[in-house]
């Protein structure tokens, strides 16, 4: 199903939680490792 919304939440300096909502209402959460030097403002 197509993704209708994506949100990123910074968990630590090296990880973020990606929250994805599909048009059918399915919610998927993924913990992702961020590259070295990645700043929180890059997630916006």
C-alpha positions in Angstrom: 0.0 0.0 0.0 1.2 3.5 -0.7 2.8 5.4 2.2 0.7 8.4 3.3 2.9 9.7 6.2 6.5 9.3 7.4 7.9 10.6 10.6 11.4 10.3 12.1 12.1 10.4 15.9 15.7 10.8 17.0 16.4 8.0 19.6 20.1 8.6 20.2 23.0 10.3 18.4 23.3 7.3 16.1 19.8 6.0 15.7 16.3 7.2 14.7 12.9 5.6 14.7 11.1 5.8 11.3 7.3 5.7 11.7 5.4 5.0 8.4 1.7 5.1 7.9 0.1 3.6 4.8 -3.1 4.7 3.1 -4.8 1.5 4.5 -3.9 2.5 8.1 -1.0 0.1 8.6 1.7 1.5 10.8 5.3 0.3 10.5 8.2 1.2 12.8 11.8 0.8 11.9 14.9 1.6 13.9 17.6 2.9 11.6 21.3 3.5 12.1 22.3 7.0 11.1 25.6 7.8 9.3 28.4 9.4 11.3 28.0 13.2 11.2 24.2 13.0 10.6 22.5 15.9 12.4 18.9 15.9 13.8 18.1 18.8 11.5 18.7 16.5 8.5 15.7 14.4 9.6 13.3 17.4 9.2 
